[in-house]
Amino acid sequence: DLKRYTLLIMRNFLRLLVLLLFVSCSSSSNTKVGEFIINTINGEVIDSSILSDKILVINLWATWCGPCVSEIPKLNALKEKYINDDRVVFIAISDESENRIKRFLTKKPFLYIQIANKDLSDELQSGFVNSIPKHIVLDQNREIRAYIDGAPNDIIDQLSFTIDELLK
């Protein structure tokens, strides 16, 4: 049934997020993200060590998620806004198969770096990500500076505000 499938998807998103980010608490009130290495759907390796001093804009999404799909043009416009600024990196994460995402992207381009990962540990809980889309902005020190639920109409403004503040 749909509720069970949605729960499974959310568990996988949590697993991916924890695996990707390995969230740990820093001494400050902010949450800091640890080291990670993960592959894109194009076979490129993303190593957090080469992303030092970069702002990471992360989108959790799925091809079957209506709000996720409807916000893609806005997210592409956001990426285009910062296209000449190599201090900002845009990453989209889905728990769907690489092939499914690639097929989808041939019909509806999504300019973020794409990551797909289904092979995650079953031991983690699903409480962190209970809906998609989600937007997370990490600063140059890998501290979480923004966490936005859903697909608000002003998503470009919200993300741009955080990114611009971090670029100052």
N, C-alpha and C positions, 0 to 999 in steps of 0.2 A: 504494500500500500504506500501511498505518497508520503505519509508522515514517517514511516520507517525508512524509506529511501532518503528523505530529507535529513533525518538524523544520521544516517550513514555518511552522507555527503559532508555534513557538518563535522563529524568525527574526523573524517579524512582531512578536512581543512585545518582543523586544530593540530592534527598530527604533523601536517606539512609545515604549518607555521612554527610549531615548536622545534621541529627538525631543522627548518631553515634558519630560524632566528636564535634558538637556544637561549630563551629569555632568562636573564638573571637580574637580581636586584643590585643596584649600585648603592653606594653609601648616601647618595642624595635621594630626594623624593622621586626622581625620575626613574623609569625602567630602562636599563641598558641591555643591548643585544650583544651576544657573544660572537665568536668566529663561526663561519660557515663556508661550505663549498657545495655547490649544487650545479646541475647541468640544465641548460636551456633545451627547448624542443628542437633547436637546430644543432645540438651537440656541443655548443660552446660551454666552457666551464666558467662559472662565476665564483670567484674566491674573494671572500670578504677582505682579505689583506690588500687586494688591489683597489678596493672601494674605500680605502681610508680617505678621510677628508672629503667624502662625497655625501650628498643628500640622497637618500633612497626614498622613492615614492612607490609604495607597494599597493597593488590592488588585488584583492581576493575575489574571484569571479567564476562563473561557469557559463558554458554555451547555452544551457537550457534555462538560465535565469533571465527573465524578461527585463527587470531593472538593470541588470549587468550589461545586457546587450544594448539597451536603449541609451546608456551613458557612454558607450564607446566613442561616438563622435566628439563628445565633450572632452573625454580623456585624451583623444588624439590631438585635439586643439591645444590642450594643456601641454602635451609633449612637444608640439610644434612651437609653442611659446618659448620653450627652453632649449630648442634644438641646437643652438650654438653655445650653450653653456655646459661644458663637460663636468661641472661640479654637481649636476643633478642627473640621477639615474632612475629610470622608470621600469618597474618590474611587475608583471601580472602573473598571478599564481592560480592554477586550477588543479583539481584532483582528477580531472578527466584524462583520457589517454592522449598521447602526443598526436596520434593520427586524427582523432576527433577534433582536436584544437586546430591542427593544420588544415583540415577540410573546412572547418568553420571560417578560418582566416582567409581562405581563398575567396569567400563570398563577402566577408565583412572584415576588412583589415583592422587590426588593433596594434598600434605602433609601439606598445610597451615590449620589453624583453619578455618572452613567454616561457613559463616554467610549468611543467606537468609532472605530478608525482603521485602515484597510487600506492606504492609499496612502502607503507608506513606501519609502525608498530601499533598493534591492537591494544596496547596497555594504557594509552593515554585517554583522558576524558574528553568530552565534547563541549565543555562549558564555556570555553573562551570565544569560539566563533559559533554563534547561534543563528546567524542569518548572513546572507551576502546580498549585495557587494559590501566589502569593507575596504577602507582606505587607511593606510598607515604611513606616516612620514617619520623617517629616522634622520636625526641630524648627523653632522660630520663625526660625532663621537659615538654613533649608533644608539643614541638615546631616543626613545619614542617621544615625538613632539606633537603628533596629531593622530587621532584615532577616530575615524568618521564612519558611522553606520549608514548603510543604505545608499541611495542614489539621489541626493538632494539636488534640486534645480540649480543651486549655486555652487556645485562641487568645484568648478574651476576657480571661483573666487575663494572658497575655503582653502583649497590646496595651495593656490597661488599665494595667499596671505602668509601661510606657514613657510613656504619655500622662500619667498622674498625676505621674510624676517631672518631666515637662516643664512641667506646669501649676503646680508649686510656685514 
